[in-house]
Amino acid sequence: MVISVEFLFAFLSTWGFGVITNVPKRTLVASGIVGAMAWIAYILATNFGANVIVSNLLPGIVVGLFANVESMIVKTPVNLIFVPAVISLVPGALFYKSMEQITLGLNRLGMQGLLKTLLIAISLGIGFIIGEVIFKLLKPRIRKLILFTIKNK
């Protein structure tokens, strides 16, 4: 039950960010699904006790892989799916809080937050790269699967 609620709200937040950033309407559902899948990967990794690196690496892989798959299905550039899907994973609030702490003179606490922000950003970036590489390796099989399902409709 909790996972389905998390999926729904992750889908809606990704979809909403896509609307705000004016991506084409035909990509909203695809980006919402990818964003929700990435958020579920983050929640599951965190619940199973993964550290901050692994819990952000896995959703990065999910976005890197499935944004490419969805872009093949929707026939659109991958960035139109990728950007809204990743927004719920970006550590913006943590970065803001860290900068606030530094301006208030809490330098050690602020630097710890900035380091954590950097770790999250690097983990997401490496995850995207790993997802892209996996997609490039599986692309011929995925293309055949998509063509097969379209042909048999």
Secondary structure, DSSP 8 states (H G I E B T S, - for coil): -HHHHHHHHHHHHHHHHHHHTT--GGGHHHHHHHHHHHHHHHHHHHHTT--HHHHHHHHHHHHHHHHHHHHHHHTS-THHHHHHHHGGGS-HHHHHHHHHHHHTT-HHHHHHHHHHHHHHHHHHHHHHHHHHHHHHHHHHHHHHHHHHHHHT-
